[in-house]
Amino acid sequence: MAQKSAPDSTRRSERSRRAIYDAALALVGEIGYSRTTIEGIAARAGVGKQTIYRWWTSKADVLLEAFLDLGEQAAEQAARADGADPGAEYAIPDTGDLAADLKYVLRATVDELLDPRFEAPSRALAAEGVVSEEIGRVFVARLLEPQLQLYVRRLRAAQEAGQVRPEVDPRIALELFVSPLAQRWLQRTAPISHEYTDTLVDYALNGLAPR
C-alpha cells in the first residue's frame, strides 16, 4: 500500500491564518468594528476560537495584521501591474519631477482610501488607535510611520537635487499634504479626490504668497 504523506501543518496554519484575515476584514466591512468579535471571526473563518487566541490577543490585533497583509498584497499587485519586482521595497517614484511624483502617490492613496476593502478597516483601526494607546502605538509604528518615511526619503532626494530648500525639515513638510488628506477623509468634511490632492501638492510646493 502506498504510504500517505503526513499533513503539512505549516500549510494548514497558513490557510487558517488567511481565512482569519479575510473573515476579520469582511466582518468589519459588513457590521462594523464594534460588533465584530473574536467568536464571529472564528465562525466566519471556520476555525476554533482558541486558534485565534493562540496567535493574537484581541480583535484589534487580528485586524491590524490582516490590514497590513492586505496592504502588502495590494503593493505586490501594483508592482506587477507596473512591471516592477513584487519583492522590491516600495518607494515613491523619483522621476526628477517632485510635484508629479507626489501627485502620483497621493492619487494612489485616494484610490486606496476609497476602496471598500480598505476603508472600513482603516477607519476602525484609526478609531481604535485613539481609544487604545497600545493599538495606536502599534498602528503608527507598523503602518503609518513606514509610509511617511517614504515621503521623507523622496523629499530629501529633492533637497539634494536643489528642488527643495536645504533648511526644510522633510518630516514636517510632508504634513502639508498628508495631514489635510487624512483629516478630510477621517472627518468626512468633504469628498477626497485626485483633484484635491493635486491642489494640496501645488499649494505645499508653491506656497500661498504672491511671487
NORVENZI-V26050 format. One record per pair of residues at least 4 apart in sequence whose ideal C-beta (glycine too) atoms are under 7 Angstrom apart, sorted by the first residue. I is the first residue (numbers start at 0). J is the second residue. If there is no record, write none. Layout:
I:J  I:J
This chain:
6:11  7:11  8:12  9:13  10:14  11:15  12:16  13:17  14:18  15:19  15:46  15:50  16:20  17:21  18:22  18:44  18:45  18:46  19:23  19:40  19:44  19:46  19:51  19:61  20:24  20:65  20:68  21:25  22:26  22:40  22:43  22:44  23:27  23:40  23:61  23:62  23:65  24:28  24:65  24:69  24:116  24:120  25:29  25:43  26:30  26:35  26:39  26:40  26:43  27:31  27:32  27:35  27:62  27:119  27:120  27:123  28:115  28:119  30:34  30:35  31:35  32:123  32:126  32:127  35:39  35:40  35:58  36:40  36:58  37:41  37:48  37:51  37:58  38:42  38:48  39:43  40:44  40:51  40:58  40:61  41:46  41:47  41:48  41:50  41:51  46:50  46:51  48:52  49:53  51:55  51:61  55:60  55:61  56:60  58:62  59:63  59:127  59:131  59:134  60:64  61:65  62:66  62:120  62:123  62:124  63:67  63:124  63:134  63:137  63:138  64:68  65:69  66:70  66:120  66:124  67:71  67:141  67:142  68:72  69:73  69:116  69:117  70:74  71:75  72:76  73:77  73:111  74:78  74:89  75:79  75:85  76:80  77:81  78:83  78:84  78:85  78:87  79:85  83:87  89:149  90:149  90:152  91:100  91:104  91:149  91:150  91:153  92:100  92:103  93:100  93:153  93:156  94:99  94:100  96:100  97:101  97:157  97:162  97:204  98:102  98:200  98:204  99:103  100:104  100:153  101:105  101:176  101:200  102:106  102:196  102:197  102:200  103:107  104:108  105:109  105:176  105:180  105:196  105:200  106:110  106:193  106:196  107:111  108:112  108:180  109:113  109:191  109:192  109:193  109:196  110:114  111:117  112:117  112:118  112:121  112:184  112:191  113:118  114:118  115:119  117:121  118:122  119:123  120:124  121:125  122:126  123:127  124:128  124:138  125:185  126:130  127:131  127:134  128:134  128:135  128:138  129:135  131:135  132:136  133:137  134:138  135:139  136:140  137:141  138:142  138:143  139:143  139:144  140:144  142:146  143:147  144:148  147:151  147:173  147:177  148:152  149:153  150:154  150:173  150:177  151:155  151:169  151:170  151:173  152:156  153:157  154:158  154:163  154:169  154:172  154:173  155:159  155:169  156:160  157:162  157:163  158:163  158:165  158:167  163:167  167:172  168:172  169:173  173:177  174:178  175:203  176:180  176:196  176:199  176:200  176:203  177:181  178:182  179:183  179:199  180:184  180:191  180:196  180:199  181:185  182:186  183:188  183:189  183:191  184:191  191:195  193:197  194:198  195:199  196:200  197:201  198:202  199:203  200:204  201:205  202:207
